[in-house]
Amino acid sequence: LKAKFRVAFILLITLWLGLVGFYSLSKPISNGCAMTYMYPTYIPIPMLENVAFKKYGLYLYHEGWRKIDFNDHIRKLSGVPVLFIPGNVAKCLKTVRSLGAESHRAYQGGPLRLNLYEAFPNFGEGEDFDFKNISLPNKYNTVLDWFTVDLEGEHSAMDGRILQEHSEYVVYAIHRILDQYKESHNNRARAGASVAVSQPKSVILVGHSMGGFVARAAVVHPNLRKFAVETIVTLSTPHLTPPVPFQPSLSHYYESVNREWRKGYMICTSQKCNGHLSVPSLSHVVVISISGGYNDYQVRTKLEFLDGIVPDSHGFMISSVSMKNVWLSMEHQVILWCNQLVVQVSHTLLSLIDMKTGQPFSDSQQRLGIFVKMLQNGIPKNFISMKQSHQPSDSLFPLASKCPNDVWNEDELQKDFYIQDKTLTILAMDGRRRWLDIEKLSRYGKDYFVFVTNLSPCTEVRLHLWPGRNTSASDSLPNTRGVEVTSKMIRIPSGPTPRQIEPGSQTEQAPPSYVFWLDPLGMHGFRFLTISVAPRPTVSGGPPPAVSMGIGQFFEPKEGNEIFSSDLLIRSLYKKKHLNLGTDHPLVVNLKLSFSIGLLPLSLSLTPTDCGIQNSGILGEDSEDLEADKVCRLRCFPPVALAWDATSGLHVFPNLYSETLVVDSFPALWSPSQDTEKTSILLLVDPHCSYKTALGVSLTGAAGRFLLLYYSEVCGLCFAVVFFALMRQAYAWDFDMPVPSILFAVESNLRLTKPLLFLAVMPIIIAISFPSLLSQSPPPPVSFSTISVLCYAVSNGIVVLVTLLSQFLFFIAGCTHAFVKKRLQLLETNARFPRARSCSDFCSKAVRILQLNAVGVTLSTAVAVTCLVHPALGLFVSIISHASRCH
């Protein structure tokens, strides 16, 4: 009974995890992406006669619905060449159309509307990079010419030789594009036409999925011309290792290409350099990797890092969930047409073009700075963790970082406000300046200040720090005494503004789109903080509609800390934890989680319970509660959640009322940082309203993430369990003992015996101790052991399930055989059916052969597929098979 109970328990866990996990993964994903529309035309580029791969093709993309002369259009090429390399998809030629169409619109519409003052992006920690010299263009003078290669829809993710052929053809395509521009340039010069821009010397490469790796492979190809490629942008590209190494050649080709890239950024110090420091061969190449986030099930974020391949001075990886003006996670194919991302990438590539030469900047640091300013957000990590910065105030707020004086005149402001409360509220653009006494309001440990608003920096709101008191509104302090800190405002995504009940009733609150945060070190040496709001004219003689909001508060971070420990994690699986945020609660609520929501997604709901509305008693209690909830959702600004993960970076969830929070992290695996085991979540909640908060681990989300992250480990352990069961049967056969069934052999793996120690405990001990011998950080022991034991248990459950299903199928086959045999035996006595006996014998032999060989065929097919999926697992299977034969 104990053995059957163990098997039944493992089987129930496996069934529940599989069904719930597949249900979670099969649900439709709402990514929030807008569709991209286009009028595509693909112009073939003539190929030379000596091309090795004539099955491929090179095309030029043209946006427009009018018919054009292909030859004439090619002869007039004068833009910046961009080559798009598709990935492992069919009909890959057409995947360039979204980028090509939006680049055409971006060139016609001009640069994006930028704020008068943009915060400095967060470019890593300890990086010495000056953004003051990086300027973005105010107009575009050169168009992007998008080329694409037709790779016949070959599955480049299956074989390294296909990748190598693609990279060789891309090298040819790059040379053919540059030669075509040279021909067009010479033809226009011979025709007497004016040449406004210089001839291009390099091609920008943009690759999707495996096409991004093909782009990097082409750069280190020995036949590529020097400086022919200087900029590479990849979309959902696995750079470290292939997602699934189907062939050994795939892993070998990855290793060889990444090895050449590491050498390309190294400075030569050997004797071959004759004692002189040579310039690295790839010092002019900048690589940007863009990942799709947690909704990309095919290529995970961890594979898209450039660590150890490209130094931080020449590239970085950024997730679409933390990209400026995007803030969305998207699937593997959606990243090609998601309008928010495609528009941002198009404007970024156009910003790389030098206004003087009409070609991309030759300086790699200039190009990298433009990528940083256009793609990265300005939210620092210490804002999420609420850690105090270690920089002095004079370096944080330089006097030169001011808004232009001609934005709006501060002398026109009305009478100043002197705030006496720790919480500041702005409901309209009233043209007034609020004075906050830092020394008075930051008493009793409330020495942090946070301000959320939907007002744009400089144009609608400005913030200053003052060392002394301003005696009157007309007696303004000189600019040398006041320091403008508007540059500290951080932009965050905002959802749609809720509709007001009545026009001009000022009952709705707009969602925040900017956050301002000051720590004690940032306010050290200053006495006052002023928040100046620009004036706004009235509408039809009445007050302006309440479309603007701003709430600031002095607070103590410890007041809003909520610790989510391991015991609460276990209890939240069946009962959610409730937090009551009463009126005048901290604006900032910091959730400290002892686990990573990359594996255990957090279900979070915020329900407003009070916003100053009293029950009139006319309606029923349920109706009153429902109406109060609707009104409170309008009077309180929508909550915002900011989650930080060490692997995938920042995630922002605007308009948060009920949502499952998840990040694309890889807990319980080898990682250079132990921070992957924890996630920091910061909630921005309206302090004027009270909320009832419920949070707990999402079981469906956790099951789906487990299947998504550790399916390969479960598959490998399944084969190990089967082979140990077969070895146990072979052992009993050799010693003339009763041969145990597969179920009994699998059940023995669940006991505290040698199989359990060898299959579950020994790999955990080796995995934890082996990295320490190589001076590497070991995996987290608790989570790694838990996940390993769970994978082992699920693999045993899968084997039990397959065994029970096969026994059921054999039972049906036996019953069918017996039924057919009985009917045929009755027909043997009838002279009308002389061939009944031969049919009976044939059916009996066929069923016996099927029953005897079904298990062998199934196992052989599964082992062959597994060996193709993972070479290391195939080696493991061959070793165990050899050991079984020897035994």
Stockholm file with secondary structure:
# STOCKHOLM 1.0

chainA/1-887         LKAKFRVAFILLITLWLGLVGFYSLSKPISNGCAMTYMYPTYIPIPMLENVAFKKYGLYLYHEGWRKIDFNDHIRKLSGVPVLFIPGNVAKCLKTVRSLGAESHRAYQGGPLRLNLYEAFPNFGEGEDFDFKNISLPNKYNTVLDWFTVDLEGEHSAMDGRILQEHSEYVVYAIHRILDQYKESHNNRARAGASVAVSQPKSVILVGHSMGGFVARAAVVHPNLRKFAVETIVTLSTPHLTPPVPFQPSLSHYYESVNREWRKGYMICTSQKCNGHLSVPSLSHVVVISISGGYNDYQVRTKLEFLDGIVPDSHGFMISSVSMKNVWLSMEHQVILWCNQLVVQVSHTLLSLIDMKTGQPFSDSQQRLGIFVKMLQNGIPKNFISMKQSHQPSDSLFPLASKCPNDVWNEDELQKDFYIQDKTLTILAMDGRRRWLDIEKLSRYGKDYFVFVTNLSPCTEVRLHLWPGRNTSASDSLPNTRGVEVTSKMIRIPSGPTPRQIEPGSQTEQAPPSYVFWLDPLGMHGFRFLTISVAPRPTVSGGPPPAVSMGIGQFFEPKEGNEIFSSDLLIRSLYKKKHLNLGTDHPLVVNLKLSFSIGLLPLSLSLTPTDCGIQNSGILGEDSEDLEADKVCRLRCFPPVALAWDATSGLHVFPNLYSETLVVDSFPALWSPSQDTEKTSILLLVDPHCSYKTALGVSLTGAAGRFLLLYYSEVCGLCFAVVFFALMRQAYAWDFDMPVPSILFAVESNLRLTKPLLFLAVMPIIIAISFPSLLSQSPPPPVSFSTISVLCYAVSNGIVVLVTLLSQFLFFIAGCTHAFVKKRLQLLETNARFPRARSCSDFCSKAVRILQLNAVGVTLSTAVAVTCLVHPALGLFVSIISHASRCH
#=GR chainA/1-887 SS CHHHHHHHHHHHHHHHHHHHHHHHHHSCCCCCCCCCCCCEEEEECCCCTTCSCTTSEEEEEEECSSCCCHHHHHHTCCSEEEEEECCSCSSGGGGGHHHHHHHHHHHHHCSCCCCSSCCCCCCCSSCCCCCTTCCCCSSCCSCEEEEEEECTTCCTTSCHHHHHHHHHHHHHHHHHHHHHHHHHHHHHHHTTCCCCSCCCCCCEEEEETHHHHHHHHHHTCTTSCTTSCCEEEEESCCCSSCSSCCSHHHHHHHHHHHHHHHHHTSCCCSGGGTTCCCCCTTTTCEEEEEECCTTCSSSCGGGGCCTTTSCGGGEEEEEGGGBTTTCCCCCTTGGGTCHHHHHHHHHHHHHTBCTTTSSBCSCHHHHHHHHHHHHBCCCCHHHHHTCCCCSCHHHHSCTTCCCCTTSCCGGGCCSCEEECSSEEEECSCBSCEEEEEHHHHTCTTCCEEEEEESSCBTTTEEEEEESSCCCSSSSCCCTTTCEECGGGCEECCCCCCCCCSSTTCCCCCCCCCEEEEECTTTTTTCCEEEEEECBCCCBTTBCCCSCCCEEEEEECGGGGEEEECHHHHHHTTTSCEEEEECTTCCSEEEEEESSCTTTSCEEEEEEEEESSCCCCSSSCHHHHHHHHHHHHHHHSCCCEEEEEETTTEEEEECSCSEEEECCCCCTTSCCSCGGGGCCEEEEECCTTSEEEEEEEECHHHHHHHHHHHHHHHHHHHHHHHHHHHHHHHHHHHHTTCCCCCHHHHHHHHTSSSHHHIIIIIHHHHHHHHHHHHTTCCCCCHHHHHHHHHHHHHHHHHHHHHHHHHHHHHHHHHHHHHHHHHHHHHHHHTSTTCTTHHHHHHHHHHHHHHHHHHHHHHHHHHHHHHHHHHCHHHHHHHHHHHHHHHHC
#=GC SS_cons         CHHHHHHHHHHHHHHHHHHHHHHHHHSCCCCCCCCCCCCEEEEECCCCTTCSCTTSEEEEEEECSSCCCHHHHHHTCCSEEEEEECCSCSSGGGGGHHHHHHHHHHHHHCSCCCCSSCCCCCCCSSCCCCCTTCCCCSSCCSCEEEEEEECTTCCTTSCHHHHHHHHHHHHHHHHHHHHHHHHHHHHHHHTTCCCCSCCCCCCEEEEETHHHHHHHHHHTCTTSCTTSCCEEEEESCCCSSCSSCCSHHHHHHHHHHHHHHHHHTSCCCSGGGTTCCCCCTTTTCEEEEEECCTTCSSSCGGGGCCTTTSCGGGEEEEEGGGBTTTCCCCCTTGGGTCHHHHHHHHHHHHHTBCTTTSSBCSCHHHHHHHHHHHHBCCCCHHHHHTCCCCSCHHHHSCTTCCCCTTSCCGGGCCSCEEECSSEEEECSCBSCEEEEEHHHHTCTTCCEEEEEESSCBTTTEEEEEESSCCCSSSSCCCTTTCEECGGGCEECCCCCCCCCSSTTCCCCCCCCCEEEEECTTTTTTCCEEEEEECBCCCBTTBCCCSCCCEEEEEECGGGGEEEECHHHHHHTTTSCEEEEECTTCCSEEEEEESSCTTTSCEEEEEEEEESSCCCCSSSCHHHHHHHHHHHHHHHSCCCEEEEEETTTEEEEECSCSEEEECCCCCTTSCCSCGGGGCCEEEEECCTTSEEEEEEEECHHHHHHHHHHHHHHHHHHHHHHHHHHHHHHHHHHHHTTCCCCCHHHHHHHHTSSSHHHIIIIIHHHHHHHHHHHHTTCCCCCHHHHHHHHHHHHHHHHHHHHHHHHHHHHHHHHHHHHHHHHHHHHHHHHTSTTCTTHHHHHHHHHHHHHHHHHHHHHHHHHHHHHHHHHHCHHHHHHHHHHHHHHHHC
//
